Amino acid sequence: MNPQGQPPDYISIPEHLRTRQASAVVGSRAVYRLFQQANIRRLGDLNGKRLSDFSQHPAGNNAILRQLRWGLLRVLHPGAEPDSTTWPILMRDYRPPGPALDVSPAIHSFRPEDLPISVRLGHVLEALGIERLGQLHGLPVRDVLRARNCGRHTLEELKTVLRRAEAGEFGLPEEGRPSRTATDLHPPDYISIPEHERATPVRSQGLPERLGELLRRAGICALGDLDGKRLSDFEDYHRWPRQALWELRQVILAAIHPDLPPDRRTRPIPIHHWWPRERAIEVSPTARDLRLQDLPVSARLEGVLQSLGIESLGQPHSLPQGKLWVRANCGQKTLAELRILLRRAEAGEFTLSPEQVTSSTPADLISLIDQIVHRLPERERAFLMLRFGASGQAPLLLRQLGQQYRVTGSAAGCRIACALAWMLRDGSLKLRELLARVPRTCGSTGSRLSPALVELWQDPARPFKHSPEFYSRLIPRLWFAAGSATAKRSTPG
């Protein structure tokens, strides 16, 4: 009815109907009075007009325009059952399609429970039936905001998590890992109607009035029309409340199990109320030898794992997640941090292969230090740069540093020590391996570690982000803080 490019309330009358009397669409005296005021005698007089044009007449209130629209639809589609989305649509009821979420294909396999998201965002994604991030691709933003407790802050958090996942901050997706429904032939909200029940009309099931109207609009006449569908499919229908989904589930269960009192676990189960079987933690064989003290873990996760006597990544392999849930201070974000840590370890972010160790250069060490310094907390990063002269200026003493930030010198020293420890944990074994090669590099050149030598290490493709003096002062401190046996015997300069 609506030609392409025309507004949503545009009225287009086919050629063979234009000579019919306008009284064919009159459903009340009010519409007849409206036609008289607008000088409408035949349907052809309506062609090319808009529903909003009639709102200018004294008799054109909202109820009259709605009656006019339904009268037009009955004439143009005599055998169909039009709904609120059939053209023409009242302009005030029309909402153009809004923006949709764009999810990179590289992160479609990520699961929400494997990401560091808030409890509120987790509940929103669960209510939307999101099991993988790929299901968010193309989802209208207004559908996300329609979920309970979802506002602008929650939406911004979701977009931030998607950007961080796309940037690779959470490691590689768990390709090939079993999903929630991998052990089932069909998802938990799958509707399977037995053969002998498929011809049964749905009206014979004692439907609530509202549910009967919704099923009629969806074109569901018999139970067989439900076979192969999912309960979550009906969430996309216009104005289907959650209560209607529960009523539909009760109708299906009453038809399939007439003598069995169903409970919340009887299928089909609404997808947002389904919880998977208890899963165990899986650790890649390549990451099982890594010690916990060499990895960038938060104090909370470290405390949870130490309470279980875990010192290396190989120990939690096959450990049920339920044993972590019951520990103090362990929640959704802590478990997500552990999963991200395991994926990063599996991707080789914390270690160097023998080939990489052989081919590594001092420029790799400088580049890694730049990355770690950039990830430092803002306060610690400022202390570190002033203490070691990142911009080329003379390094500040602890007393001077404390006076500038209104703390004591010992407090400033604690900040520096915490920053160095954080860098060693973040760089993990990769940073320690590159630091251990510094004495051999200095010995091979026969020179001390100095700004001039550091400047020779610069790679044109990866320019320094700080002054050479900064690296020449920071590397020995990191080397000593690493506590390696080499550091106890000699110094790199």
N, C-alpha and C positions, 0 to 999 in steps of 0.2 A: 504494500500500500504506500510505503514511503519511498519516493524516488531518491536515488543516491544524491547526497549533497543538500537535501532539504531538511528543515528543522524537524524535531521529533513530533510536533503537533500538527504537521502538514497533512491536509486532507486531499487525497487523490481518489477520484471517483472513476471507475472504468467507463469506457465509451458506451457500452450497452446498457448502463444503468442511469445515464445522465438525464434521460427523458422521464424517468419515474417521478411520481409525485413525492414531494418532501414529507407528506403525511405518513409515508411508509416508515419513517424513523421516529415519528412522534410517539412518545410513551406517556406523556402527561400534558396537561393544559399549559404548564409552564414552558415546556419546549415549544408547543404550538404558538404561544404568545411571543417567544423569542424569535421564531421564524417570521412572524408578522412584523416585528420591529426591524428585523434585518432584511426584509423583503426577499425571503427564501421561499420559492414555490416548487421548484424541482431539485432533484439531487445534483443536477449539473450546476446549479447555482452555488453549491458547496465546494465544487472542484477548485483547487488552487488556494482555498482559504486556509486559515489556521484556527485551531480551537481557541487560542488566546485572543483572536479578533472579536469573538462573541462576548468576552468579558467586559468590553466597553459599553455594552447595552445595559439598560437598567435591569432587565430580567436575567442577565447572564451571571448569576452567582455560581459558586463552586458546585453545588448540588445539581443545578441545571446543566452545567457543562459536562458533568459526569454522566447524566442521563443521555445527553446528546451523543456522547462518545459511544456508550453501550448500544444505542439505537443504530448508529452507523456500522458498528461491528456486526450486529445481527443481520443487517442488510447485505454487507459485503462478504460475510462468512456465515451463511445460514446454517451450515451443518457443523460448525466448529464450536469449541468452547474457549472463547478468548479469555485471557487473564490480564493482569495489570501491566504486562510487558508488551501486549499486542498494540500495534500502531492503529490510530494515532494516540500518542501518550500526552497527557496534559503537561504543559511546559513546567508547571510548578512541581510535578511529580517526577520529572525527568532528571536523572543524575548521570552526567557523562562518565565514561570509564576513567577512573583515576589511575595514578601511577601503580606499577606492579614491582615486586621484588625481583632483582636480577642476581642470580646465584651462579658463580663460575662453575663450569663442568668439573673442574679439578677437585672441588670440595663437595660434590653431590653425595659422596659416600659417608660423609661425617654424620655421626649421630649426635643429637642435642645433649644427651647425658654424658658425652665425652668432652664437652666444652665447658669452660668456666663461666657459666651463666648464672644469673640470680634465680632464686626460687620462684619469683613472680614470672620471669620469662619462661622458666621451665614449665610452669602450670599453663601459661598461654599456649606454648607449643604443644603440650599434651592435649589441651582442649581442642586444638585445631587438627589433632591426629597426625602430627609431624613426627615421623620416625627417622627420616634422613633429610639433610639439608636440601637435597635435590627436589623434595616436594614443595619447597618454598618458591622455586623458580616460577615466575609468572603469576604468583598469588597476588591479587590486588591488595594494596596497603589498607584500604578501608575494611577488607575482610579481616585483616589482622587486628585492626583497632576495634572491631566489633566484638572480639573475644573479651571475656570478663577480666577486669583488672588490668587491661592493656591500655596504656596511654602513650603520650608522646615520648616520655622518658624510656619506657619499655621498648618502643619501636626503635629509638635511637640506639639502645643497647644491642638490639638484634642486628641492626645495620653495622655497628662497630664490630660485633663478633664475626659477621660475614666478611668484613674487610680484613680482619686479623687472620682469619682462616685462609683467605685467598692469598695473603702475603706469606703464608707458610709458617706463622708463629706457632702453630699447634702440631707441627710435624706432618707426616704423611697420613692420609686416611687409611683406615683399616680395611683395605681391599681383601675380599675373600673371607672376612670374618663372618660368623653367623649373625644374622639380624634377629630381631624379635620373633619374626615369623618364619625363620629358616627351618625350624623343626616341624612346621605345620604345612599341609598341602594348600590350605587357604588361610587368609588372614582371619583374625578372631571375630570380625564383624561380618564375615561372609554368610550369605543367606542361601541355604540349600533346602529346597522343598522336595519331599518325596514324590515319586511319579504318580501315585494314586491320589495325591492331594492337589495337583497342579490345576485341575479343572474346577476346583472349589471357588465360588465367588467370594470376594473379600467382604461383601456386604452381609454374608451369612455368619460372619464371625462376631457380630455385635459390636461394631465399631463405634467409638465416640463420635459425636457429630463433627467436631473440628477435624479429626483424623480422616473421616470419610470424605470430607470436602478436599483435604490436601491430596489424598490418594486419587480422587477423581481428576484433579488438576494435573497430577503426575501421569495420568493414563494407566493406572493400576486397577484392573477390573477383577482379575483372578489371582489366586496365590501363585500360579505358574509365572505370572509377570514379575514376581519378586525373585524367582530362582536365578542364581548367578550374580545377583546384585550385592552391594554392601550397604550397611546402615549409614556409613559415612557418605555414600553417594547422595543421599537425600538431604544432607546438610547444604548442598549447593542449590537446592530448590528455594524459590522465593518464599520467605516468611515461614520456614519450617522451624519451629522452636525445638529446644532439646526435649521438652516434655512429649512432643509428638513422636520423637524417635523412640522414647521409652514405651509409649503406647503401641507403636508399630511392633516393637520387639515382643511385647506381651501378646499381641495378636498372633504373631508367628509361632511363639512358643506354645500357645494354647492349641494351635492347629497341629503342630508336630507332636507335642507331648500332652495329649488331653488329660491323661491320668497322673501325670508327674508334676509335683509342685516345683517349678523352676526357681533357681536362685540367681545371684549375680554372676555366677561362673558358668551358667548354662548358655551355650551359643545359640544365636549370635550375640556377641557382647559389643556394646558401643566402644569404638576404638579408643576414646579418651578415658575409658574406665578400665582398660585392660592393662595388666602388668605382666611382664615376661617371667619365665621361670628364672630361678636364681642362677646367675652366671658366675663363672670363676674368672680370675685374673689370668691373662695369658701374657707370657714374657718370651720374646724372641730369644733363641739360643745365642745369638750374637751379642746380646746385651746382658746376659745373666751374670757375667763376671764383674760388672761394674759395682763399685762400692757406693753406698749411700752418701758417705762423707765427701765423695768426689763429684757429686751431682748438684745442680742448682735447684734445691728443694726448699720450700718454705719451712719455717719453724714448726708450723702446725702439722704439716704432712710428716716431717721428720719425727715429731713427737708421737704421732699415731703409729708409724712403722716401728719405732724403737720400743713402744709399749708391747708390740707383738714379737720383739726379739729379732727384727729384720735388720740386717746390716748390709746386704747386697741385693741387687735386683732379681737374682735368681730365686731367692727364698719365697717371695709372694706368688710364684708361678703355681697355678691351680688352686690358689687360696680363694674360697668363696667370698664374694663381695659382702655378704651379710656379716662376716666376722669383722669387717672394717666399719660397717654401719654402726655396730654396737659400741665401738670405742668412743671415748670422750673426745669432743671437738672434731669429729669426723662427719662431714656432711657432703652435700652434692658437689660443692666446689672443690673440696679436698680430693674426692674420688676423681673428678675431672682433671685435676692437676696431676694425679698419679697416672691416668691414662695418657695424657699428653706427654708426660715424662717418658713413659715406656715407648711411645711412638717416636719421639725424638731420639731416644737411645737406639731404637731399631733402625732409624734412618742414618745413624752414624754421625750425629751432630756433636757427640761428646768425645769421640776418639778419632785417631788417625790410623788409616791402614798402613801396612809396611811400605807400600808404594808411595803413599802420600808423605810418609816420614822421610823417605829417600829424596823425594823431589821438592820438599819444602824449602823455602828461602826465608831470610830475615824479613822480607816484605810481607810474608804471610803473617808473621808475628805482629807487625805493626798494624796490619789491617784488622786482625782479630782484636787487638787492644782498642782500636778505634770503635769497633762494634760494641764491645763490652762497656766502654766508657759511656757511649751513647745510651745504653740501657740502664745505667746507674740511676738511682733516685736523684732528683734534682738537687737536694741539699748536699748529699755526699759528693755528687759530681762537682759542685762549686768548690767545696773544700779541697777536693783532689786537684783541681786545676790550679787553684791559688797556691797550694802547698808545693807543687812540682813545676810551676811556671809554664802553664800550657800555652799562653800567648806570647812567650818569649821574654817576659819580665822576670826579675829576680824572684826566687821562691820565697814565700813568706814563712817566718818562724811561727811556731805554734802559738806563742804569746801574741804576735801580731794578728794571726788568723782569728784567735779568740776575741781580741778587742774589736775586730771588724764586725763579727757576728754576735758580740755581746755574750760570750761564753768564756769559761776558763780555758787556759791552755791545755789542761788535761782532758777537758771535754772535747776540744778540737782534735787532740791526739786520738781519742776514742773514735771520733768520726772517721778519721783517716784509716785507722785499723779496721773498722767495720767495712769501709769501702774496699780496702785491699782484699779482705776475706770474701766479700761479695763477688769481686772480680774473679777470684780463684774458683769459687763455686760455680759461677756462671760459665767461665771458660772451660772448666772441668779438665779432663785428662788431655784434651787437645792443647790447651794453653800451657799445661805443665810440660808436655812433650816439646813444644816450640821453645819454651824458656830453657829447657835442658840443653838445647843446641846452641845457645848463645855463647857459653865458654869455648866450645869447639870452633865457633865462627871467629871469635876474637883471637884464639890461639893460631888459627890458620892464617890470619892476616898480620899477626904479630903486633897488634895495637890494642890499646885499652878501649873500653866502651866509652865513647865520647860523642858529643853532638856532631862532630865532623864525620865519624864513622857511621853514625845513624843516618846522616844525610846521604851517604853513599848507598844505603839500603833502599832508598825510595824508588818505587816502581812508577814510571810515568802514567801507567794506566790506573794506578791507585794512589793518588797524591796524599800526602800527610794532611790530617785534619788539625794537627797541633804542631808546635815547634819541635825541632829535633832535641832541644834541651829537655823538654818534657819527657820524651821517651828514654833518654839517657839516664834520667833520675828515677823514673818509675820502674823500669825493667829490673834493676838490682833489688829494689824493695819487694817487687813481686817474686823475684827469684828466691830471696831469703824467706819470705812468708810462705812459700810453697813447702818449705821444710824438707827438701830432697836431700839425699845423701851427698850429692854433688855440691850443694850449697854449703855444706858443713866443712868441705875440704878446701874449696877455693872460691874466689869471687870473680864475676865477669867483668873486671875492669880494674 
